[in-house]
Amino acid sequence: MTPGAFIAKWRASALKERLAPREHFIDLCRLLGEPTPAEADPTGAAYYFERGARKDTGGDGWTDVWKRHCFAWECKGKNTDLDAAFNQLR
C-alpha cells in the first residue's frame, strides 16, 4: 500500500470505531512493510487484536491491538477525546 492510497482510503472512511481498527491497522502494517499480527504470531500468544486487560482505574477493558513488551494500540473515531482514549488504554 502506498502512502497516498492509505491516506485516500482512510480520509474517505466513514466507518465507526467498532468497524475500522483491524483493517486500519493491517493497512498500516502493509504501508510500513511490517507483518500483521497473524503473520508475525500465528498462535496469537503475544501479538493480536482485542486484548482484554485490567484497567488502572479498576475493572476490565480492551485494547484494539496488543504486542507483548512492545505496544498497546487503541483506535478511536474522528473527533474523539484522545485523553479519554489514553485513559482507556492505560
ZIWOMO-V479074 format. One record per backbone hydrogen bond with DSSP energy under -1.0 kcal/mol. NH is the residue of the N-H (numbers start at 1). CO is the residue of the C=O. Records with the same first field share a line. If there is no record, write none. Layout:
NH->CO ; CO
//
This chain:
6->2
7->3
8->4
9->5
10->6
11->7
12->8
19->16
20->16
24->20
25->21
26->22
27->23
28->24
29->25
30->26
31->27
32->28
34->29
40->36
41->37
44->41
48->66
50->64
51->63
53->61
55->59
58->55
61->53
63->51
64->73
65->73
66->48
67->71
68->46
70->67
71->67
73->65
85->81
86->82
87->83
88->84
89->85
90->86
//
